[in-house]
Amino acid sequence: CVLLVPAHDFQIDHSSWNVLGMRGTGSKDVYLNNVFVPEHRWLSWNELQTGKKHPTCPNAEPLYEFPLNSVFAMSVLAPTLGVASAVVEEFIELVKTRVNGATQLRQRDDKVSQIEVATADATLSMLRQTLLDDSELVISITHSGRLPTPQERAAIRMRIAVSARLAVTACQRMFSAMGGSVLPSGSRAERLLRDFYAMSSHLLLQPESIGEAYGHLLLGMDPPAGSRL
C-alpha cells in the first residue's frame, strides 16, 4: 500500500542508505511502530497500477487515472538517460587530452574512439527523443479521456526497457574506452559509473518481464498471470 502518515508518526533510519550509487537520493528506511493509519490515508499499490485513485481524491485531471507503471517507468528512465548523456560528455572531455601510455598516441586520433563516441551520442539522442515521444503519447491518451489499452501500456513499458538496455550497452563501451580514467576515487567518471549502473538496474528498466507480457499481447494471448503493465 501507499500510506500518508504525519511526520511525527514515523522514524527515519539515517544510517540505512549505504549504497554504491545514487547516494544523493537518500532513500532511507522508515519505521512505524504501533501506528494506526486510517483508511482514507492509504491506497492499494495494485489499484494505482491499474489506473485507479483514492475515492476521495480531489484531482480530476486525466493523468491521475493513467496506470502508474508506465508513467513511473518514464520517471526512472529520464534521469538514467541524463546520466548516460553525461557519460558521453565526460568521454569527450577525457579523450580530447588523453594519451595512450603504451603507444604515446593521443586517443582523440584513434578511429575506434571516434566511432564509439559518435555512435553513443547518436544512440542517446534517439533514446531521449523516444522518451519524449512516449510522453506526448501519454498526454494525448489522457486528454482524449480514455484509458490506454493493455497493448499500449505494454508497448510504452517495452520501449522504456529497451531504451535502458541500449543505454547500458553504449555506456559500457564508453567506460571501457576510458580505461583507467574511471578508477580514481572521487572523479566525475567514477561517480557517473556508479550512478549509471545503480539507476539502470531498476526493476522497471529490465526488458525480460515486460517483454514476456508484451509478447503475449502481440501474439494474441492474454498476459501471464501477475503481469504488471
ZIBELBEL-V128279 format. One record per pair of residues at least 4 apart in sequence whose ideal C-beta (glycine too) atoms are under 7 Angstrom apart, sorted by the first residue. I is the first residue (numbers start at 1). J is the second residue. Records with the same first field share a line. If there is no record, write none. Layout:
# ZIBELBEL-V128279
I=J  J
This chain:
# ZIBELBEL-V128279
1=42  43  44  45
2=42  43  45  48
3=37  41  42
4=41
5=9  10  32  35  37
9=32  35
10=30  31  32
11=31
12=28  30
13=28  29  31
14=28
16=28  29
17=26  27  28
19=23  198
20=194  198
21=194  195  197  198  199
22=195  198  199
37=41  42
40=56
43=47  48  54
45=49
46=50
47=52
48=52  68
49=67  68  69  228
50=67
51=65  66  67  147
53=57  64  65
57=64
59=64
62=66  142  143  145
63=142
65=147
66=71  138  142  148
67=148  153  229
68=72
69=73  157  204  228  229
70=74  138  153  156  157
71=75  138
72=76  204
73=77  157  160  204
74=78  131  134  135  160
76=80  202  204  205
77=81  131  160  163  164  205
78=82  131
79=83  199
80=84  164  167  199  200  205
81=85  124  127  128  131  167
82=86
83=87  192  195  196  199
84=124  167  170  171  196
85=89  124
86=90  192
87=91  171  174  192  196
88=92  117  120  121  124  174
89=93
90=94  188  189  192
91=95  117  174  177  178
92=96  117
94=98  178  181  189
95=107  108  113  117
96=108
98=107  181
99=104  105  106
100=104  105  107
105=109
107=113
108=113
110=114
111=115
112=116
113=117  177
114=118
115=119
116=120  173  174  177
117=121
118=122
119=123
120=124  170  173  174
121=125
122=126
123=127  166  170
124=128  167  170
125=129
126=130
127=131  163  166  167
128=132
129=133
130=134  159  163
131=135  163
132=136
133=137
134=138  156  159
135=139
136=140
137=141  156
138=142
139=143
140=144
141=146  148
148=152  153
150=154  217  223  229
151=155  217
152=156
153=157  229
154=158  210  213  214  217  229
155=159  214
156=160
157=161  210  229
158=162  207  210  211  214
159=163
160=164  205
161=165  205  206  207  210
162=166  207
163=167
164=168  200  205
165=169  207
166=170
167=171  200
168=172  200
169=173
170=174
171=175  196
172=176
173=177
174=178
175=182  193
178=182  189
181=189
182=189  190  193
183=190
184=190
185=190
186=190
188=192
189=193
190=194
191=195
192=196
193=197
194=198
195=199
196=200
197=201
200=205
207=211
208=212
210=214
211=215
212=216  224
213=217  223  224  227  229
214=218
215=219
216=221  222  223  224
217=223
223=227  229
